[in-house]
């Protein structure tokens, strides 16, 4: 009797309506399901070696991208040289000046910083010891390229694209020397030679 009474009471009790979801609720459910799916397929934490390898790979890709961009920039700058004017000046004066050749503040800054990095490897001009000038031959190679990639790429690109403008120029015989000026070194050498604290020399 008690069981029959309970069943009768349960049947008489009002039932809770079955929840119905609108379109917005369905989007929420889909998002939750997608999140769970991502969690299930989530990769295991990467090891330090794996992270280091990925970082190195990214650095190499970025380095190659920068190299290609620099070589392309230098090639375009060579193509912008007024060739006939250059040939005329070389024949008449023996030299040619083309202002704003690099045409990029970023490239100029990068090459200046690379010159600073090469400074310890440079040699003082002993024939002009009071000039404060240091120079180094840019020959490329792994060691120099690591310190001065833009400078080496500049030499490679200019040698490759300027030499063909002249019939008698052999690209393989081209050489490049970087010369920098150090005022402190100049003043120190002049003080040693003359005993003066500060001196200014004007070159013709």
Number of C-alpha atoms within 10 A of each C-alpha: 6 7 8 9 10 11 12 11 11 11 10 9 9 8 8 6 6 6 6 7 11 8 8 8 11 12 12 12 13 11 12 12 12 12 11 12 11 11 10 9 8 9 8 6 8 9 9 9 9 11 12 12 12 12 12 12 12 12 12 12 12 12 13 12 11 14 15 12 12 19 19 14 18 23 18 14 17 19 12 10 13 10 14 10 12 15 16 13 14 13 11 9 9 10 11 14 9 10 7 8 12 16 12 10 9 10 17 14 11 14 18 16 14 20 20 14 14 18 18 10 13 18 13 19 14 11 7 11 15 21 22 20 19 21 18 18 13 17 13 16 9 9 9 17 16 12 16 22 20 22 23 22 19 19 19 19 20 17 20 17 16 16 16 12 12 10 7 8 13 12 15 9 8 12 11 13 10 14 16 17 14 12 13 10 17 21 19 17 16 21 15 12 11 12 11 11 10 11 11 9 9 5 5 3
